[in-house]
Amino acid sequence: MNTSIDRILLEEDGYYPNHPFLPALIYRQAVDMPIDESEQLFKKHRWSNTWVGGVFDYHHYHSRTHEILALVEGSARLKLGGPNGRTVDVKKGDLIIIPAGVAHKNEWATDDFQVLAAYPFGESFDLKTGDKEEYEEALSQIPDAPAPAADPLLGENGPLMELWNRS
């Protein structure tokens, strides 16, 4: 893969747990194929339960599964990690890998912005919004989120496996 990879490790803040040791990853300009081909490639590498759409305009996270967002159209400014997190600019062709617990929010997007999302092993996702009551439960669920079996783009020998120490 001839692309740069941004690694973003985010700290918990008492409302948004983020992940204690897995960084969010952004593969820059890594997805250059139609949605149906991307979806088939992700499924081949055991990332499924796909959908196409936008990203919520409020901070939220998933405590029971990791998530990928392949930018298939447009561009956006996303906030990762909750209100005290990090803002990233992303555009068509980027792939964001979001560990369980990492908050994300759409702060701005072009009118044509769309992502293709998927989850390891087709896991179903929960939706948590930073309510203090959710926090302790989320902390206990995050470590149990199933580790991906393969990088969504390059399979078992892809960079995700090394970057998340899963090789």
Summary of the structure (lengths in Angstrom):
residues: 167
radius of gyration: 14.5
end to end distance: 17.2
largest distance: 42.9
contacts: 558
relative contact order: 0.26
helix: 17%
strand: 34%
